[in-house]
Amino acid sequence: MIDLSNFPEKSMKYNEIITIEPGKRSGKPCIRGMRITVYDILEYLASGMTEAEILEDFSELTSEDIKACLAFAAERERKLFVVS
């Protein structure tokens, strides 16, 4: 059984961390206006990098930044729906 007692009731507020600027990285969602995209972080995680490894490679990032990327992706996925 999964313990959900520590599961947050609402997603974190990522909108102060994730930014979208038309002239930066082709308008892709970036972290705090930097040129590191949400997609970049998700790719690193999917390839097997740990949060600690990402933070070591990108000293300008924080744990909150990575959580914001995950929250952004989760919210985006939640909004998708399939039309059949």
Buried (B, 14 or more C-beta within 10 A) or exposed (E): EEEEEEEEEEBBEBEEBBEEEEEBBEEEBBBBEBEBBBBBBBEBBEEEBEBEEBBEEBEEBBEBBBBBBBBBBEBEEEEEEEEE
